[in-house]
Amino acid sequence: MNYYNTLGVDKGASQDEIKKAYRSLAMKHHPDRGGDTAKFKEIQEAYDTLGDEQKRSGYDQPQQTYHQHNSGFGFPPGMDAFFGHSQFSDLFRPHRSRNRDLNFATRVSLEDAFYGKEMVFSFIKANGQEKIVNVKIPAGIHSGMTLRLSGMGDDTLSGLPAGDVLITVEIMNHHEFVRQGDDLIKEIDITCFDAMLGSQINIVTVDGKTLTGNVPAGTQHDAVMAIADHGMPNVNNSGSRGRLLLQLKIKIPTISEQQKEAIRKII
């Protein structure tokens, strides 16, 4: 293989010209952009030699036998500055010891986060192969937590360990409950009479249980009643649960003129 031809430059090209040609070809033929892996390795091999003045000098002298030692896709120093923070930049670091991680996101319901869930997750790897993995969402997981599947990620670079799959979990908003840590907040409407005189209320929890609570007489608007151990499970300790917090909202009912008159007599 003629390294100059591979990079499309003349033998007298400057180091800057060689670097510019390499960058253009690397971006065009990188496997993550649909390029051919074999072609990409040839480009990398050529630049690994011509981009180093000492190696290039040895390559240019026909009386010497030059042995190219290239075991993968290692890139020379300085390439990260070119690729910046793109999704491919981690592949362009020298002395790479493993393939890159693959990052994904998924959304689950609050109930799924409460009980935990087994999911089948599929994605397409850089080489075009579909990968299907089983993912266990642990009970009590929080939004923003990331699950790591070791060794399930990219394996484009032969001879190096596969990367990991990282799945960030987002929990969708619920129509009844608002999560606060491991606590669950639920709004409960009561009438002004229930607040003044006290009453009993029935509450359905996130796991479908019906509880009875006592609203004390003289309860104020937005008062909070706490019921222990009926919130979310703790992701690190499934035997521990948060609280169910009932936020009491006092609603003024519509009453008849006769009822109004009776109230006026009382007050």
Buried (B, 14 or more C-beta within 10 A) or exposed (E): EEBBEBBEBEEEBEEEEBBBBBBEBBBEBBBBEEBEBEBBBBBBBBBBBBBBEEBBEBBBEEEEEBEEEEEBBBBBEEBBEBBEEEEBBBBBBEEBEBBBBBEBEEEBEBBBBBBBBEBEBEBEBBEEEEBEEEBEBBBBBBEEBEBEBEEBBBBBBEEBEBBBBBBEBEBEEBEEBBBEEBBBBBEBEBEEBBBEEBBEBEBEBBEEEEEEBEBEEEBEEEBEBEBEEBBBBBBEEEEBBBBBBBBBEBEEEEEEEEEEEEEEEEE
